[in-house]
Amino acid sequence: MDVVELLLFKHKVPEKCQAAVNAVGFVLLMGVMALVTLQDVIKLISGGFKSNLFRFDKKQNHNYGDGIEKLRRLNINKKAKGMTNQ
């Protein structure tokens, strides 16, 4: 690590600064982990990962089961009209 410090800063970085940077990084990392965990717990409590509480675009609720069902209906309609590629 000393080689990287010397290449980047041309002198040895004081240990006090290293400790401060490490502490800030650790606090940020733990904060992100806490937010993700809180989000997962809220999703579990509010409906088993179906909540849109933390989504930015609440209008788009992707339910992939519905999409698969729509594709099945579309294929059935195409077969009824004779439009399938075989």
C-alpha positions in Angstrom: 0.0 0.0 0.0 2.9 2.3 0.6 3.9 2.1 -3.1 0.5 3.2 -4.2 0.5 6.2 -1.7 3.9 7.3 -3.0 2.8 7.1 -6.6 -0.4 9.0 -6.1 0.6 11.6 -3.5 4.4 11.8 -3.7 4.6 11.5 0.1 3.4 9.3 2.8 -0.3 9.9 3.8 -0.6 10.4 7.6 -2.2 7.6 9.5 -4.8 9.9 10.9 -6.1 10.7 7.4 -6.0 7.0 6.4 -8.1 6.2 9.5 -10.6 8.9 8.7 -11.0 7.8 5.1 -11.5 4.2 6.2 -14.0 5.2 8.8 -16.1 7.2 6.4 -16.0 4.4 3.8 -17.0 1.9 6.4 -19.9 4.0 7.6 -21.2 4.5 4.1 -21.0 0.8 3.4 -22.8 -0.1 6.5 -25.5 2.6 5.7 -26.1 1.1 2.3 -26.3 -2.4 3.8 -28.8 -1.2 6.4 -31.0 0.5 3.8 -31.1 -2.6 1.5 -31.9 -4.8 4.5 -34.6 -2.4 5.7 -36.1 -2.4 2.1 -36.2 -6.2 2.1 -37.8 -6.4 5.5 -40.5 -3.9 4.5 -41.1 -5.8 1.3 -41.5 -9.1 3.3 -43.9 -7.5 5.8 -46.0 -5.6 3.2 -46.7 -8.4 0.8 -43.9 -10.7 0.0 -41.7 -8.6 -2.4 -44.6 -7.1 -4.3 -44.4 -3.6 -2.7 -43.4 -0.7 -4.8 -42.5 1.5 -1.8 -38.9 2.2 -3.0 -39.4 2.2 -6.7 -38.9 5.4 -8.6 -41.5 4.7 -11.3 -44.6 3.4 -9.5 -46.7 3.4 -12.6 -44.9 0.4 -14.0 -45.7 -2.6 -11.9 -44.0 -5.5 -13.8 -45.9 -8.7 -13.1 -44.1 -11.2 -15.4 -46.7 -13.9 -14.9 -49.2 -11.5 -16.6 -46.8 -11.0 -19.5 -46.4 -14.7 -20.0 -50.2 -15.1 -20.0 -50.5 -12.3 -22.6 -48.0 -14.0 -24.8 -49.9 -17.2 -24.6 -53.1 -15.5 -25.5 -51.4 -13.7 -28.4 -50.0 -17.0 -29.7 -53.5 -18.6 -29.4 -55.0 -15.7 -31.4 -52.3 -16.0 -34.0 -52.9 -19.8 -34.3 -56.7 -19.1 -34.7 -56.0 -16.7 -37.5 -53.4 -18.9 -39.1 -50.6 -16.3 -38.7 -48.0 -18.5 -37.0 -44.5 -19.1 -38.4 -44.0 -22.8 -38.6 
